[in-house]
Amino acid sequence: MNETNLINSLKKKFKHLKKRKININNDLSQELILDSLELMEFMLYLEKRKYLNFREYTKKHNDFKLSNILKYINDNKK
């Protein structure tokens, strides 16, 4: 997965982000891009698509930066 795919899937999942400029260095929770419920929904969406394991991700990372999510997805690709 590349950064464009990740950002597009985020915008596709949450229509209110369609016009918002989001880059790979954004932290989804700290910058209030997504509220906590939406953040969990997005992480579960990625988990259902077999991109990441949420528990493993939260053990390794304590933030929700798109760059860390993307790095985790690419490092754990099967």
N, CA, C and O atoms as a Tripos MOL2 file, in Angstrom:
@<TRIPOS>MOLECULE
protein
  312   311    78     0     0
PROTEIN
NO_CHARGES

@<TRIPOS>ATOM
      1 N           0.8610   -1.1740    0.0000 N.3       1 MET1
      2 CA          0.0000    0.0000    0.0000 C.3       1 MET1
      3 C           0.9020    1.2300    0.0000 C.2       1 MET1
      4 O           1.9610    1.2390    0.6270 O.2       1 MET1
      5 N           0.4680    2.2550   -0.7060 N.am      2 ASN2
      6 CA          1.2300    3.5000   -0.7020 C.3       2 ASN2
      7 C           0.4140    4.6000   -0.0080 C.2       2 ASN2
      8 O          -0.7410    4.3910    0.3660 O.2       2 ASN2
      9 N           1.0320    5.7600    0.1530 N.am      3 GLU3
     10 CA          0.3790    6.8240    0.9110 C.3       3 GLU3
     11 C          -0.8870    7.3350    0.2260 C.2       3 GLU3
     12 O          -1.8430    7.7010    0.9100 O.2       3 GLU3
     13 N          -0.9150    7.3680   -1.0760 N.am      4 THR4
     14 CA         -2.1030    7.8170   -1.7930 C.3       4 THR4
     15 C          -3.2760    6.8740   -1.5460 C.2       4 THR4
     16 O          -4.4040    7.3240   -1.3410 O.2       4 THR4
     17 N          -3.0180    5.5780   -1.5650 N.am      5 ASN5
     18 CA         -4.0810    4.6030   -1.3030 C.3       5 ASN5
     19 C          -4.6290    4.7280    0.1100 C.2       5 ASN5
     20 O          -5.8380    4.6330    0.3250 O.2       5 ASN5
     21 N          -3.7430    4.9400    1.0660 N.am      6 LEU6
     22 CA         -4.1730    5.0780    2.4530 C.3       6 LEU6
     23 C          -5.0210    6.3260    2.6480 C.2       6 LEU6
     24 O          -6.0730    6.2670    3.2840 O.2       6 LEU6
     25 N          -4.5800    7.4360    2.1150 N.am      7 ILE7
     26 CA         -5.3350    8.6890    2.2510 C.3       7 ILE7
     27 C          -6.6590    8.5980    1.5010 C.2       7 ILE7
     28 O          -7.6780    9.0800    1.9940 O.2       7 ILE7
     29 N          -6.6610    7.9930    0.3290 N.am      8 ASN8
     30 CA         -7.9070    7.8390   -0.4280 C.3       8 ASN8
     31 C          -8.8950    6.9290    0.2880 C.2       8 ASN8
     32 O         -10.0980    7.1900    0.2710 O.2       8 ASN8
     33 N          -8.4110    5.8810    0.9070 N.am      9 SER9
     34 CA         -9.3230    5.0070    1.6500 C.3       9 SER9
     35 C          -9.8890    5.7240    2.8650 C.2       9 SER9
     36 O         -11.0460    5.5080    3.2280 O.2       9 SER9
     37 N          -9.0930    6.5680    3.4950 N.am     10 LEU10
     38 CA         -9.5760    7.3750    4.6150 C.3      10 LEU10
     39 C         -10.6670    8.3380    4.1540 C.2      10 LEU10
     40 O         -11.7040    8.4660    4.8030 O.2      10 LEU10
     41 N         -10.4300    9.0030    3.0450 N.am     11 LYS11
     42 CA        -11.4120    9.9520    2.5260 C.3      11 LYS11
     43 C         -12.6590    9.2540    1.9940 C.2      11 LYS11
     44 O         -13.7590    9.8010    2.0700 O.2      11 LYS11
     45 N         -12.4940    8.0780    1.4680 N.am     12 LYS12
     46 CA        -13.6400    7.3150    0.9760 C.3      12 LYS12
     47 C         -14.5130    6.8510    2.1370 C.2      12 LYS12
     48 O         -15.7400    6.8560    2.0460 O.2      12 LYS12
     49 N         -13.8760    6.4550    3.2110 N.am     13 LYS13
     50 CA        -14.5880    5.9690    4.3910 C.3      13 LYS13
     51 C         -15.3210    7.1030    5.1030 C.2      13 LYS13
     52 O         -16.4270    6.9050    5.6050 O.2      13 LYS13
     53 N         -14.7240    8.2730    5.1500 N.am     14 PHE14
     54 CA        -15.3020    9.4230    5.8520 C.3      14 PHE14
     55 C         -15.4810   10.5820    4.8760 C.2      14 PHE14
     56 O         -14.5300   11.2950    4.5530 O.2      14 PHE14
     57 N         -16.6810   10.7500    4.4270 N.am     15 LYS15
     58 CA        -16.9980   11.7370    3.3790 C.3      15 LYS15
     59 C         -16.7080   13.1720    3.8080 C.2      15 LYS15
     60 O         -16.4300   14.0230    2.9630 O.2      15 LYS15
     61 N         -16.7690   13.4490    5.1100 N.am     16 HIS16
     62 CA        -16.5120   14.8210    5.5640 C.3      16 HIS16
     63 C         -15.0490   15.2430    5.4010 C.2      16 HIS16
     64 O         -14.7220   16.4190    5.5650 O.2      16 HIS16
     65 N         -14.1870   14.3100    5.0850 N.am     17 LEU17
     66 CA        -12.7710   14.6130    4.8660 C.3      17 LEU17
     67 C         -12.4280   14.8310    3.3990 C.2      17 LEU17
     68 O         -11.2790   15.1040    3.0530 O.2      17 LEU17
     69 N         -13.4140   14.7100    2.5590 N.am     18 LYS18
     70 CA        -13.2040   14.7730    1.1140 C.3      18 LYS18
     71 C         -12.4240   16.0260    0.6830 C.2      18 LYS18
     72 O         -11.5080   15.9360   -0.1350 O.2      18 LYS18
     73 N         -12.7860   17.1820    1.2310 N.am     19 LYS19
     74 CA        -12.1640   18.4390    0.8160 C.3      19 LYS19
     75 C         -10.9900   18.8530    1.7000 C.2      19 LYS19
     76 O         -10.3110   19.8390    1.4130 O.2      19 LYS19
     77 N         -10.7570   18.1240    2.7390 N.am     20 ARG20
     78 CA         -9.6820   18.4670    3.6700 C.3      20 ARG20
     79 C          -8.3360   17.9680    3.1450 C.2      20 ARG20
     80 O          -8.2310   16.8580    2.6240 O.2      20 ARG20
     81 N          -7.3240   18.7950    3.2900 N.am     21 LYS21
     82 CA         -5.9820   18.3970    2.8710 C.3      21 LYS21
     83 C          -5.3630   17.5560    3.9730 C.2      21 LYS21
     84 O          -5.2090   17.9950    5.1130 O.2      21 LYS21
     85 N          -5.0190   16.3490    3.6020 N.am     22 ILE22
     86 CA         -4.4150   15.4160    4.5440 C.3      22 ILE22
     87 C          -3.1220   14.9180    3.9260 C.2      22 ILE22
     88 O          -3.0790   14.5290    2.7590 O.2      22 ILE22
     89 N          -2.0700   14.9380    4.7300 N.am     23 ASN23
     90 CA         -0.8140   14.3810    4.2320 C.3      23 ASN23
     91 C          -0.3560   13.2550    5.1490 C.2      23 ASN23
     92 O          -0.9750   12.9770    6.1770 O.2      23 ASN23
     93 N           0.7000   12.6350    4.7710 N.am     24 ILE24
     94 CA          1.1730   11.4300    5.4400 C.3      24 ILE24
     95 C           1.7010   11.7160    6.8490 C.2      24 ILE24
     96 O           1.7930   10.7960    7.6610 O.2      24 ILE24
     97 N           2.0420   12.9460    7.1510 N.am     25 ASN25
     98 CA          2.5800   13.3010    8.4680 C.3      25 ASN25
     99 C           1.5130   13.6870    9.4740 C.2      25 ASN25
    100 O           1.8350   14.0000   10.6200 O.2      25 ASN25
    101 N           0.2650   13.6720    9.0770 N.am     26 ASN26
    102 CA         -0.8130   14.0250    9.9980 C.3      26 ASN26
    103 C          -1.0420   12.9380   11.0340 C.2      26 ASN26
    104 O          -0.9680   11.7450   10.7380 O.2      26 ASN26
    105 N          -1.3170   13.3710   12.2390 N.am     27 ASP27
    106 CA         -1.7350   12.4620   13.3030 C.3      27 ASP27
    107 C          -3.2540   12.5540   13.3840 C.2      27 ASP27
    108 O          -3.8030   13.6230   13.6480 O.2      27 ASP27
    109 N          -3.9200   11.4500   13.1590 N.am     28 LEU28
    110 CA         -5.3800   11.4600   13.0570 C.3      28 LEU28
    111 C          -6.0680   11.8720   14.3470 C.2      28 LEU28
    112 O          -7.1330   12.4880   14.2980 O.2      28 LEU28
    113 N          -5.5040   11.5560   15.4800 N.am     29 SER29
    114 CA         -6.1550   11.8950   16.7470 C.3      29 SER29
    115 C          -5.7020   13.2500   17.2820 C.2      29 SER29
    116 O          -6.5380   14.0500   17.7040 O.2      29 SER29
    117 N          -4.4070   13.5230   17.2750 N.am     30 GLN30
    118 CA         -3.8930   14.7740   17.8390 C.3      30 GLN30
    119 C          -4.3520   16.0020   17.0590 C.2      30 GLN30
    120 O          -4.5900   17.0560   17.6470 O.2      30 GLN30
    121 N          -4.4740   15.8750   15.7740 N.am     31 GLU31
    122 CA         -4.8770   17.0080   14.9400 C.3      31 GLU31
    123 C          -6.3830   17.0730   14.7430 C.2      31 GLU31
    124 O          -6.8850   17.8850   13.9660 O.2      31 GLU31
    125 N          -7.0950   16.2110   15.4520 N.am     32 LEU32
    126 CA         -8.5570   16.1710   15.4360 C.3      32 LEU32
    127 C          -9.1330   15.9850   14.0330 C.2      32 LEU32
    128 O         -10.1650   16.5590   13.6850 O.2      32 LEU32
    129 N          -8.4530   15.1850   13.2540 N.am     33 ILE33
    130 CA         -8.9670   14.8380   11.9310 C.3      33 ILE33
    131 C         -10.1310   13.8810   12.0890 C.2      33 ILE33
    132 O         -11.1530   14.0040   11.4150 O.2      33 ILE33
    133 N          -9.9610   12.9270   12.9900 N.am     34 LEU34
    134 CA        -11.0300   11.9830   13.3100 C.3      34 LEU34
    135 C         -11.2630   11.9940   14.8140 C.2      34 LEU34
    136 O         -10.3200   12.1320   15.5930 O.2      34 LEU34
    137 N         -12.5050   11.8500   15.2150 N.am     35 ASP35
    138 CA        -12.7500   11.6880   16.6460 C.3      35 ASP35
    139 C         -12.4530   10.2420   17.0240 C.2      35 ASP35
    140 O         -12.1370    9.4300   16.1550 O.2      35 ASP35
    141 N         -12.5470    9.9190   18.2740 N.am     36 SER36
    142 CA        -12.1210    8.5920   18.7330 C.3      36 SER36
    143 C         -12.9360    7.4580   18.1200 C.2      36 SER36
    144 O         -12.3860    6.4070   17.7880 O.2      36 SER36
    145 N         -14.2150    7.6590   17.9720 N.am     37 LEU37
    146 CA        -15.0560    6.6200   17.3800 C.3      37 LEU37
    147 C         -14.7150    6.4070   15.9070 C.2      37 LEU37
    148 O         -14.6260    5.2690   15.4460 O.2      37 LEU37
    149 N         -14.5260    7.4840   15.1810 N.am     38 GLU38
    150 CA        -14.1560    7.3730   13.7690 C.3      38 GLU38
    151 C         -12.7670    6.7460   13.6090 C.2      38 GLU38
    152 O         -12.5250    5.9680   12.6870 O.2      38 GLU38
    153 N         -11.8840    7.0940   14.5020 N.am     39 LEU39
    154 CA        -10.5480    6.5140   14.4560 C.3      39 LEU39
    155 C         -10.5980    5.0060   14.6430 C.2      39 LEU39
    156 O          -9.9400    4.2620   13.9160 O.2      39 LEU39
    157 N         -11.3620    4.5640   15.5960 N.am     40 MET40
    158 CA        -11.5080    3.1250   15.8120 C.3      40 MET40
    159 C         -12.1790    2.4550   14.6150 C.2      40 MET40
    160 O         -11.8110    1.3450   14.2300 O.2      40 MET40
    161 N         -13.1370    3.1160   14.0470 N.am     41 GLU41
    162 CA        -13.8140    2.5820   12.8610 C.3      41 GLU41
    163 C         -12.8310    2.4250   11.7030 C.2      41 GLU41
    164 O         -12.8670    1.4230   10.9880 O.2      41 GLU41
    165 N         -11.9670    3.3980   11.5210 N.am     42 PHE42
    166 CA        -10.9810    3.3230   10.4480 C.3      42 PHE42
    167 C          -9.9590    2.2170   10.7140 C.2      42 PHE42
    168 O          -9.6000    1.4740    9.8000 O.2      42 PHE42
    169 N          -9.5000    2.1060   11.9300 N.am     43 MET43
    170 CA         -8.5400    1.0590   12.2660 C.3      43 MET43
    171 C          -9.1550   -0.3310   12.1020 C.2      43 MET43
    172 O          -8.4910   -1.2540   11.6320 O.2      43 MET43
    173 N         -10.3930   -0.4760   12.4810 N.am     44 LEU44
    174 CA        -11.0760   -1.7590   12.2950 C.3      44 LEU44
    175 C         -11.3130   -2.0570   10.8140 C.2      44 LEU44
    176 O         -11.2630   -3.2100   10.3880 O.2      44 LEU44
    177 N         -11.5670   -1.0210   10.0510 N.am     45 TYR45
    178 CA        -11.6990   -1.1700    8.5960 C.3      45 TYR45
    179 C         -10.3980   -1.7240    8.0100 C.2      45 TYR45
    180 O         -10.4220   -2.6370    7.1850 O.2      45 TYR45
    181 N          -9.2700   -1.1720    8.4390 N.am     46 LEU46
    182 CA         -7.9740   -1.6660    7.9590 C.3      46 LEU46
    183 C          -7.7070   -3.0850    8.4500 C.2      46 LEU46
    184 O          -7.1120   -3.8980    7.7420 O.2      46 LEU46
    185 N          -8.1430   -3.3650    9.6450 N.am     47 GLU47
    186 CA         -7.9500   -4.7060   10.1840 C.3      47 GLU47
    187 C          -8.7880   -5.7350    9.4250 C.2      47 GLU47
    188 O          -8.3170   -6.8390    9.1530 O.2      47 GLU47
    189 N         -10.0030   -5.3870    9.0910 N.am     48 LYS48
    190 CA        -10.8580   -6.3010    8.3310 C.3      48 LYS48
    191 C         -10.3050   -6.5520    6.9360 C.2      48 LYS48
    192 O         -10.4880   -7.6330    6.3770 O.2      48 LYS48
    193 N          -9.6480   -5.5810    6.3900 N.am     49 ARG49
    194 CA         -9.0340   -5.7250    5.0740 C.3      49 ARG49
    195 C          -7.6900   -6.4490    5.1370 C.2      49 ARG49
    196 O          -7.0030   -6.5930    4.1260 O.2      49 ARG49
    197 N          -7.3240   -6.9040    6.3400 N.am     50 LYS50
    198 CA         -6.0800   -7.6590    6.5810 C.3      50 LYS50
    199 C          -4.8270   -6.8110    6.3630 C.2      50 LYS50
    200 O          -3.7760   -7.3400    6.0010 O.2      50 LYS50
    201 N          -4.9360   -5.5020    6.5810 N.am     51 TYR51
    202 CA         -3.7680   -4.6420    6.4620 C.3      51 TYR51
    203 C          -2.9940   -4.5410    7.7630 C.2      51 TYR51
    204 O          -1.7680   -4.4290    7.7470 O.2      51 TYR51
    205 N          -3.6910   -4.5790    8.8880 N.am     52 LEU52
    206 CA         -2.9940   -4.4730   10.1540 C.3      52 LEU52
    207 C          -3.7290   -5.2100   11.2520 C.2      52 LEU52
    208 O          -4.9130   -5.5280   11.1390 O.2      52 LEU52
    209 N          -3.0000   -5.4690   12.3070 N.am     53 ASN53
    210 CA         -3.5630   -6.0340   13.5220 C.3      53 ASN53
    211 C          -3.5470   -4.9040   14.5480 C.2      53 ASN53
    212 O          -2.4790   -4.4260   14.9290 O.2      53 ASN53
    213 N          -4.7070   -4.4840   14.9870 N.am     54 PHE54
    214 CA         -4.8260   -3.3060   15.8310 C.3      54 PHE54
    215 C          -4.0620   -3.4620   17.1490 C.2      54 PHE54
    216 O          -3.3840   -2.5300   17.5810 O.2      54 PHE54
    217 N          -4.1630   -4.5960   17.7710 N.am     55 ARG55
    218 CA         -3.4760   -4.8060   19.0610 C.3      55 ARG55
    219 C          -1.9600   -4.7300   18.8950 C.2      55 ARG55
    220 O          -1.2700   -4.1160   19.7090 O.2      55 ARG55
    221 N          -1.4620   -5.3390   17.8680 N.am     56 GLU56
    222 CA         -0.0170   -5.2690   17.6060 C.3      56 GLU56
    223 C           0.4230   -3.8460   17.3150 C.2      56 GLU56
    224 O           1.4650   -3.3960   17.7910 O.2      56 GLU56
    225 N          -0.3810   -3.1420   16.5300 N.am     57 TYR57
    226 CA         -0.0290   -1.7710   16.1880 C.3      57 TYR57
    227 C           0.0370   -0.8960   17.4320 C.2      57 TYR57
    228 O           0.9740   -0.1120   17.5850 O.2      57 TYR57
    229 N          -0.9400   -1.0170   18.3180 N.am     58 THR58
    230 CA         -0.9600   -0.1720   19.5150 C.3      58 THR58
    231 C           0.1430   -0.5450   20.5050 C.2      58 THR58
    232 O           0.5430    0.2850   21.3220 O.2      58 THR58
    233 N           0.6330   -1.7660   20.4440 N.am     59 LYS59
    234 CA          1.7620   -2.1330   21.2940 C.3      59 LYS59
    235 C           3.0480   -1.4690   20.8110 C.2      59 LYS59
    236 O           3.8970   -1.0880   21.6170 O.2      59 LYS59
    237 N           3.1870   -1.3330   19.5150 N.am     60 LYS60
    238 CA          4.4060   -0.7620   18.9430 C.3      60 LYS60
    239 C           4.3630    0.7620   18.8530 C.2      60 LYS60
    240 O           5.3920    1.4220   18.9960 O.2      60 LYS60
    241 N           3.1890    1.3180   18.6200 N.am     61 HIS61
    242 CA          3.0550    2.7660   18.4070 C.3      61 HIS61
    243 C           2.0370    3.3420   19.3790 C.2      61 HIS61
    244 O           1.0190    2.7180   19.6800 O.2      61 HIS61
    245 N           2.3240    4.5250   19.8560 N.am     62 ASN62
    246 CA          1.3790    5.1770   20.7520 C.3      62 ASN62
    247 C           0.7040    6.3810   20.1050 C.2      62 ASN62
    248 O           0.1100    7.2110   20.7920 O.2      62 ASN62
    249 N           0.7970    6.4690   18.7990 N.am     63 ASP63
    250 CA          0.1080    7.5320   18.0770 C.3      63 ASP63
    251 C          -0.5810    6.9510   16.8460 C.2      63 ASP63
    252 O          -0.4500    5.7650   16.5430 O.2      63 ASP63
    253 N          -1.3060    7.7970   16.1540 N.am     64 PHE64
    254 CA         -2.0270    7.3560   14.9580 C.3      64 PHE64
    255 C          -1.6400    8.2230   13.7610 C.2      64 PHE64
    256 O          -2.4960    8.7180   13.0270 O.2      64 PHE64
    257 N          -0.3480    8.3910   13.5870 N.am     65 LYS65
    258 CA          0.1520    9.1100   12.4220 C.3      65 LYS65
    259 C          -0.0120    8.2230   11.2030 C.2      65 LYS65
    260 O           0.2200    7.0150   11.2590 O.2      65 LYS65
    261 N          -0.4050    8.8240   10.1270 N.am     66 LEU66
    262 CA         -0.5730    8.0650    8.8920 C.3      66 LEU66
    263 C           0.7420    7.4410    8.4400 C.2      66 LEU66
    264 O           0.7460    6.3430    7.8840 O.2      66 LEU66
    265 N           1.8380    8.1180    8.6690 N.am     67 SER67
    266 CA          3.1390    7.5590    8.2770 C.3      67 SER67
    267 C           3.4510    6.2810    9.0550 C.2      67 SER67
    268 O           3.9810    5.3250    8.4880 O.2      67 SER67
    269 N           3.1280    6.2600   10.3450 N.am     68 ASN68
    270 CA          3.3640    5.0500   11.1440 C.3      68 ASN68
    271 C           2.4280    3.9220   10.7420 C.2      68 ASN68
    272 O           2.8320    2.7590   10.7030 O.2      68 ASN68
    273 N           1.1950    4.2570   10.4470 N.am     69 ILE69
    274 CA          0.2330    3.2450   10.0030 C.3      69 ILE69
    275 C           0.7060    2.6320    8.6890 C.2      69 ILE69
    276 O           0.6920    1.4120    8.5240 O.2      69 ILE69
    277 N           1.1180    3.4710    7.7730 N.am     70 LEU70
    278 CA          1.6030    2.9940    6.4770 C.3      70 LEU70
    279 C           2.8710    2.1490    6.6300 C.2      70 LEU70
    280 O           3.0020    1.1020    5.9960 O.2      70 LEU70
    281 N           3.7840    2.5960    7.4560 N.am     71 LYS71
    282 CA          5.0130    1.8290    7.7010 C.3      71 LYS71
    283 C           4.6720    0.4710    8.3010 C.2      71 LYS71
    284 O           5.2390   -0.5410    7.8900 O.2      71 LYS71
    285 N           3.7610    0.4290    9.2590 N.am     72 TYR72
    286 CA          3.3580   -0.8280    9.8560 C.3      72 TYR72
    287 C           2.7360   -1.7670    8.8120 C.2      72 TYR72
    288 O           3.0390   -2.9590    8.7820 O.2      72 TYR72
    289 N           1.8750   -1.2210    7.9700 N.am     73 ILE73
    290 CA          1.2150   -2.0380    6.9340 C.3      73 ILE73
    291 C           2.2600   -2.6330    5.9860 C.2      73 ILE73
    292 O           2.2180   -3.8220    5.6710 O.2      73 ILE73
    293 N           3.1830   -1.8050    5.5420 N.am     74 ASN74
    294 CA          4.1860   -2.2790    4.5770 C.3      74 ASN74
    295 C           5.2030   -3.2290    5.2060 C.2      74 ASN74
    296 O           5.6950   -4.1370    4.5350 O.2      74 ASN74
    297 N           5.5200   -3.0350    6.4700 N.am     75 ASP75
    298 CA          6.4670   -3.9270    7.1400 C.3      75 ASP75
    299 C           5.8560   -5.2900    7.4290 C.2      75 ASP75
    300 O           6.5720   -6.2890    7.4850 O.2      75 ASP75
    301 N           4.5600   -5.3400    7.6110 N.am     76 ASN76
    302 CA          3.8960   -6.5930    7.9710 C.3      76 ASN76
    303 C           3.1290   -7.2170    6.8090 C.2      76 ASN76
    304 O           2.2590   -8.0630    7.0130 O.2      76 ASN76
    305 N           3.4470   -6.8060    5.6280 N.am     77 LYS77
    306 CA          2.7900   -7.3520    4.4380 C.3      77 LYS77
    307 C           3.1500   -8.8130    4.2810 C.2      77 LYS77
    308 O           4.3000   -9.2080    4.4790 O.2      77 LYS77
    309 N           2.1770   -9.5990    3.9310 N.am     78 LYS78
    310 CA          2.4180  -11.0360    3.7900 C.3      78 LYS78
    311 C           2.5140  -11.4400    2.3430 C.2      78 LYS78
    312 O           2.7150  -12.6160    2.0420 O.2      78 LYS78
@<TRIPOS>BOND
     1     1     2 1
     2     2     3 1
     3     3     4 2
     4     3     5 am
     5     5     6 1
     6     6     7 1
     7     7     8 2
     8     7     9 am
     9     9    10 1
    10    10    11 1
    11    11    12 2
    12    11    13 am
    13    13    14 1
    14    14    15 1
    15    15    16 2
    16    15    17 am
    17    17    18 1
    18    18    19 1
    19    19    20 2
    20    19    21 am
    21    21    22 1
    22    22    23 1
    23    23    24 2
    24    23    25 am
    25    25    26 1
    26    26    27 1
    27    27    28 2
    28    27    29 am
    29    29    30 1
    30    30    31 1
    31    31    32 2
    32    31    33 am
    33    33    34 1
    34    34    35 1
    35    35    36 2
    36    35    37 am
    37    37    38 1
    38    38    39 1
    39    39    40 2
    40    39    41 am
    41    41    42 1
    42    42    43 1
    43    43    44 2
    44    43    45 am
    45    45    46 1
    46    46    47 1
    47    47    48 2
    48    47    49 am
    49    49    50 1
    50    50    51 1
    51    51    52 2
    52    51    53 am
    53    53    54 1
    54    54    55 1
    55    55    56 2
    56    55    57 am
    57    57    58 1
    58    58    59 1
    59    59    60 2
    60    59    61 am
    61    61    62 1
    62    62    63 1
    63    63    64 2
    64    63    65 am
    65    65    66 1
    66    66    67 1
    67    67    68 2
    68    67    69 am
    69    69    70 1
    70    70    71 1
    71    71    72 2
    72    71    73 am
    73    73    74 1
    74    74    75 1
    75    75    76 2
    76    75    77 am
    77    77    78 1
    78    78    79 1
    79    79    80 2
    80    79    81 am
    81    81    82 1
    82    82    83 1
    83    83    84 2
    84    83    85 am
    85    85    86 1
    86    86    87 1
    87    87    88 2
    88    87    89 am
    89    89    90 1
    90    90    91 1
    91    91    92 2
    92    91    93 am
    93    93    94 1
    94    94    95 1
    95    95    96 2
    96    95    97 am
    97    97    98 1
    98    98    99 1
    99    99   100 2
   100    99   101 am
   101   101   102 1
   102   102   103 1
   103   103   104 2
   104   103   105 am
   105   105   106 1
   106   106   107 1
   107   107   108 2
   108   107   109 am
   109   109   110 1
   110   110   111 1
   111   111   112 2
   112   111   113 am
   113   113   114 1
   114   114   115 1
   115   115   116 2
   116   115   117 am
   117   117   118 1
   118   118   119 1
   119   119   120 2
   120   119   121 am
   121   121   122 1
   122   122   123 1
   123   123   124 2
   124   123   125 am
   125   125   126 1
   126   126   127 1
   127   127   128 2
   128   127   129 am
   129   129   130 1
   130   130   131 1
   131   131   132 2
   132   131   133 am
   133   133   134 1
   134   134   135 1
   135   135   136 2
   136   135   137 am
   137   137   138 1
   138   138   139 1
   139   139   140 2
   140   139   141 am
   141   141   142 1
   142   142   143 1
   143   143   144 2
   144   143   145 am
   145   145   146 1
   146   146   147 1
   147   147   148 2
   148   147   149 am
   149   149   150 1
   150   150   151 1
   151   151   152 2
   152   151   153 am
   153   153   154 1
   154   154   155 1
   155   155   156 2
   156   155   157 am
   157   157   158 1
   158   158   159 1
   159   159   160 2
   160   159   161 am
   161   161   162 1
   162   162   163 1
   163   163   164 2
   164   163   165 am
   165   165   166 1
   166   166   167 1
   167   167   168 2
   168   167   169 am
   169   169   170 1
   170   170   171 1
   171   171   172 2
   172   171   173 am
   173   173   174 1
   174   174   175 1
   175   175   176 2
   176   175   177 am
   177   177   178 1
   178   178   179 1
   179   179   180 2
   180   179   181 am
   181   181   182 1
   182   182   183 1
   183   183   184 2
   184   183   185 am
   185   185   186 1
   186   186   187 1
   187   187   188 2
   188   187   189 am
   189   189   190 1
   190   190   191 1
   191   191   192 2
   192   191   193 am
   193   193   194 1
   194   194   195 1
   195   195   196 2
   196   195   197 am
   197   197   198 1
   198   198   199 1
   199   199   200 2
   200   199   201 am
   201   201   202 1
   202   202   203 1
   203   203   204 2
   204   203   205 am
   205   205   206 1
   206   206   207 1
   207   207   208 2
   208   207   209 am
   209   209   210 1
   210   210   211 1
   211   211   212 2
   212   211   213 am
   213   213   214 1
   214   214   215 1
   215   215   216 2
   216   215   217 am
   217   217   218 1
   218   218   219 1
   219   219   220 2
   220   219   221 am
   221   221   222 1
   222   222   223 1
   223   223   224 2
   224   223   225 am
   225   225   226 1
   226   226   227 1
   227   227   228 2
   228   227   229 am
   229   229   230 1
   230   230   231 1
   231   231   232 2
   232   231   233 am
   233   233   234 1
   234   234   235 1
   235   235   236 2
   236   235   237 am
   237   237   238 1
   238   238   239 1
   239   239   240 2
   240   239   241 am
   241   241   242 1
   242   242   243 1
   243   243   244 2
   244   243   245 am
   245   245   246 1
   246   246   247 1
   247   247   248 2
   248   247   249 am
   249   249   250 1
   250   250   251 1
   251   251   252 2
   252   251   253 am
   253   253   254 1
   254   254   255 1
   255   255   256 2
   256   255   257 am
   257   257   258 1
   258   258   259 1
   259   259   260 2
   260   259   261 am
   261   261   262 1
   262   262   263 1
   263   263   264 2
   264   263   265 am
   265   265   266 1
   266   266   267 1
   267   267   268 2
   268   267   269 am
   269   269   270 1
   270   270   271 1
   271   271   272 2
   272   271   273 am
   273   273   274 1
   274   274   275 1
   275   275   276 2
   276   275   277 am
   277   277   278 1
   278   278   279 1
   279   279   280 2
   280   279   281 am
   281   281   282 1
   282   282   283 1
   283   283   284 2
   284   283   285 am
   285   285   286 1
   286   286   287 1
   287   287   288 2
   288   287   289 am
   289   289   290 1
   290   290   291 1
   291   291   292 2
   292   291   293 am
   293   293   294 1
   294   294   295 1
   295   295   296 2
   296   295   297 am
   297   297   298 1
   298   298   299 1
   299   299   300 2
   300   299   301 am
   301   301   302 1
   302   302   303 1
   303   303   304 2
   304   303   305 am
   305   305   306 1
   306   306   307 1
   307   307   308 2
   308   307   309 am
   309   309   310 1
   310   310   311 1
   311   311   312 2
@<TRIPOS>SUBSTRUCTURE
     1 MET1         2 RESIDUE 1 A MET
     2 ASN2         6 RESIDUE 1 A ASN
     3 GLU3        10 RESIDUE 1 A GLU
     4 THR4        14 RESIDUE 1 A THR
     5 ASN5        18 RESIDUE 1 A ASN
     6 LEU6        22 RESIDUE 1 A LEU
     7 ILE7        26 RESIDUE 1 A ILE
     8 ASN8        30 RESIDUE 1 A ASN
     9 SER9        34 RESIDUE 1 A SER
    10 LEU10       38 RESIDUE 1 A LEU
    11 LYS11       42 RESIDUE 1 A LYS
    12 LYS12       46 RESIDUE 1 A LYS
    13 LYS13       50 RESIDUE 1 A LYS
    14 PHE14       54 RESIDUE 1 A PHE
    15 LYS15       58 RESIDUE 1 A LYS
    16 HIS16       62 RESIDUE 1 A HIS
    17 LEU17       66 RESIDUE 1 A LEU
    18 LYS18       70 RESIDUE 1 A LYS
    19 LYS19       74 RESIDUE 1 A LYS
    20 ARG20       78 RESIDUE 1 A ARG
    21 LYS21       82 RESIDUE 1 A LYS
    22 ILE22       86 RESIDUE 1 A ILE
    23 ASN23       90 RESIDUE 1 A ASN
    24 ILE24       94 RESIDUE 1 A ILE
    25 ASN25       98 RESIDUE 1 A ASN
    26 ASN26      102 RESIDUE 1 A ASN
    27 ASP27      106 RESIDUE 1 A ASP
    28 LEU28      110 RESIDUE 1 A LEU
    29 SER29      114 RESIDUE 1 A SER
    30 GLN30      118 RESIDUE 1 A GLN
    31 GLU31      122 RESIDUE 1 A GLU
    32 LEU32      126 RESIDUE 1 A LEU
    33 ILE33      130 RESIDUE 1 A ILE
    34 LEU34      134 RESIDUE 1 A LEU
    35 ASP35      138 RESIDUE 1 A ASP
    36 SER36      142 RESIDUE 1 A SER
    37 LEU37      146 RESIDUE 1 A LEU
    38 GLU38      150 RESIDUE 1 A GLU
    39 LEU39      154 RESIDUE 1 A LEU
    40 MET40      158 RESIDUE 1 A MET
    41 GLU41      162 RESIDUE 1 A GLU
    42 PHE42      166 RESIDUE 1 A PHE
    43 MET43      170 RESIDUE 1 A MET
    44 LEU44      174 RESIDUE 1 A LEU
    45 TYR45      178 RESIDUE 1 A TYR
    46 LEU46      182 RESIDUE 1 A LEU
    47 GLU47      186 RESIDUE 1 A GLU
    48 LYS48      190 RESIDUE 1 A LYS
    49 ARG49      194 RESIDUE 1 A ARG
    50 LYS50      198 RESIDUE 1 A LYS
    51 TYR51      202 RESIDUE 1 A TYR
    52 LEU52      206 RESIDUE 1 A LEU
    53 ASN53      210 RESIDUE 1 A ASN
    54 PHE54      214 RESIDUE 1 A PHE
    55 ARG55      218 RESIDUE 1 A ARG
    56 GLU56      222 RESIDUE 1 A GLU
    57 TYR57      226 RESIDUE 1 A TYR
    58 THR58      230 RESIDUE 1 A THR
    59 LYS59      234 RESIDUE 1 A LYS
    60 LYS60      238 RESIDUE 1 A LYS
    61 HIS61      242 RESIDUE 1 A HIS
    62 ASN62      246 RESIDUE 1 A ASN
    63 ASP63      250 RESIDUE 1 A ASP
    64 PHE64      254 RESIDUE 1 A PHE
    65 LYS65      258 RESIDUE 1 A LYS
    66 LEU66      262 RESIDUE 1 A LEU
    67 SER67      266 RESIDUE 1 A SER
    68 ASN68      270 RESIDUE 1 A ASN
    69 ILE69      274 RESIDUE 1 A ILE
    70 LEU70      278 RESIDUE 1 A LEU
    71 LYS71      282 RESIDUE 1 A LYS
    72 TYR72      286 RESIDUE 1 A TYR
    73 ILE73      290 RESIDUE 1 A ILE
    74 ASN74      294 RESIDUE 1 A ASN
    75 ASP75      298 RESIDUE 1 A ASP
    76 ASN76      302 RESIDUE 1 A ASN
    77 LYS77      306 RESIDUE 1 A LYS
    78 LYS78      310 RESIDUE 1 A LYS
